[in-house]
Amino acid sequence: MTLQVLANYCAAVAESMGWTLMRTAYSTFVKETEDFSCQVMTAQGLTVASPKTFGATWYTGLDYSGVIDRFDYREGDICVVSDPYSGFVATHAPDLHMWKPVFWEGELMCFVGNHVHNTDVGGAVPASLSRSLTECYQEGLRIPPMRLMRDGKLNEDLLQIINTNVRLPEQNWGDLNAQIACANVGERKIHEVIGRFGKEAFRAGMSQLLDYADAQARSVIRGLPDGEYFFADYADEDQANGYPVRVCVTLKIHGDTMTLDYTGSDPQLVSSMNVPTGGNERHSLAMVGAVYALYCLDPTITLNAGLMRPVRAVLPEGTVMNAVKPAAVGMRSLMCNLSQVATIGAFCRVVPDRMPASPGSGMSIMNVKTSTRDGRPVMASIGPVAGGAGGGPLRDGAEGCGANMSYLKNTPVEINEAEVPIRIRRYGLVQDSGGPGRYRGGSGLEMEFQLFAPQSMVTARNRDRSRFAAWGLAGGKAGKPSRFARNPDTPQCVELGSIDIVNCDPGDVILIQGPGAGGYGDPLLRPADLVRQDVARGFISRTSAREDYGVVLGPDLAVDHAATETLRASRIREPVPAATFGHSASRVEYEKVWTHARYAALTALLAQLPVSWRYFIKHQIFRAVGNAPPAGEDDGSDIYECFDEIARRFTELPAVARPRELASA
């Protein structure tokens, strides 16, 4: 009982920190979109508590130990880091992480920490991030672990460096002040908790809370069948107009432990979608999908770093899930999204009757750089444009919520138009975007806005799912892909696909639509009255009601039950196993060419090459394969033949060994 009370107190501390940060922040991206986090940590840097219902929920297991041990601490100290390769706490340059020691009677008891995503930290493009960037040096100011305050006194030299390197220093300074206030509130609240419980009970309780989450996680894992479960998913492209990116995971369950093996994922990219984990087997970004799955299976589970003790990740070096410096990592959230969906897919193979279909994923985070009538520069986030949540075994997916990124809140239209000189022309849900199913996938969100100043620029960070749609489950169908267009519904319309930086002229209109989520179960089993209700609410069209759900509606939207029964009877299908995935036609066609055997051969081959060669060779082999399915036996031998031909042209390439079964080929 005492432990639960302490857990509630620690959660209240984290939430007080979060509210302080959100209410005092300067930038829209923090105070409205809520891209920030707060933590109460042990003296070793393991997260014990964080806000549960707001802020960034990816950081349940955040571990500051990679940077905490670099300093000695005194009361009033505050340290920061934003370099993704320094201790692997920050995960891209805009994320400024801060931590402060909390002392009691001269003894270090714990740390409190937070981070915000700064809208801009300099670099090659406004808002600092684009998939077109190739090195971390292009992605803006990276701060190694440094003291921001010593004995309560601000490091003015560091502040001057920050202000000199960012486009809107007053915005960064405002958010930095909010972070400092957040840390100070955390320190004060922890003092209140220690005063109530006593320092020994507090210190012991912090450790026991981690142990309790560990025990809960093991209890969930023991209830799952032992085995190995593979799943893969794809991002649309590995660079502008490039080839798809694959992230795959083999979920290995043994007793009360679990492994996420990312072996077979693509090599690190010459673009910014790499994830900088440093190979840390419990890195927070590699663990997000597992946290979501465990919490889905047991919503009473305690959310802290102890939850990850029974879980480890295998993260091969030089892949998209463990990039080597100086790889660009600014868009790591796109690849992290993909890894989450792949992990959810693997869990769907284990317990499909307890897991949902694919979330829409592919959330685009919109930023606008423009100017006012008097020429004053303006740059701000105008909020995320998200997909829906996947339909599940008991209910429809939530509409336009972002699902696995739902912590990023939408910004009200009135705030956007007050902050940025644009006009929002349309903001709502995309009809027919949710995947059909007994339980429908959540609809995608759409936003259309107009710009009025020359030399304006729109960035759409994490653009994806314009090709590989969210998959359905247990007979459910895939969701609708996303869309990005300039000047839609005009002769000048340009479909932008997965482009993430668009230069705009006065009067240009931008339309962005998020992807729909996958449906769950046979759509023909959805009650006709629910289909009628979906049409009345605008979620689906009359055409979809008939074609996807077999429901015939009269002019007044009344269900024609006789015609519906006849139509459905003509389309009746055999029941499918719950672990049946409903992939989009685009993915089905792609996997006819890039089979499991070909991918296995490709990734095994690339793993033998120096990191600097892998991305180049991947592109050479993709170009050689083209759109041709395997001609003979699908054993991957043709991939090695492609490499042999490439090696004749590039004699600097080291030799690679074939698997024993292909050695004679």
Buried (B, 14 or more C-beta within 10 A) or exposed (E): EEBEEBBEBBBBBBBBBBBBBBEBBBBBBBBBBBBBBBBBBBBBBBBBBBBEEBBBBBBBBBBBBBBBEEBEBEEBBBBBBBBBBBBBBBBBBBBBBBBBBBBBEEEEBBBBBBBBBBBBBBBBBBBBBBBBBBBBBBBBBBBBBBBBBBEEEBBEEBBEBBBEBBBBBEBBBBBBEBBBBBBBBBBBBBBEBBEEBEEEBBBBBBBBBBEBBBBBBBEBBEEBEEEEBBBBBBBBBBBBEBBBBBBBBBBBBEEBBBBBBBBBBBBBBBBBBBBBBBBBBBBBBBBBBBBBBBBBBEEEBBBBBBBBBBBBBBBBBBBBBBBBBEBBBBBBBBBBBBBBBBBBBBBBBBBBEBBBBBBBBBBBBBBBBBBEEEEEEBBBBBBBBBBBBBBBBEEBBBBBBBBBBBBBBBBEBEBBBEBBBBBBEEBEBBBBBBBBBBBBBBBBBBBBBBBBBEEBBBBBBBBBBBBBBBBBBBBBBBBBBBBBBBBBEEEEEBEBBBBBBBEBEEEBBBBBBBBBBBBBBBBBBBEBEBBBEBBEEEBBBEEBBBBBBBBBBEEEEEBBEEBBEEBBEEEEEEEBEBBBBBBBEBBEEBBEBBBBBBBBBBBBBBBEBEBEBBBBBBBBBBEBBEEEEBEEEEBBBBBBEBBEEBBEEEEEBEEBEBBEEBEEE
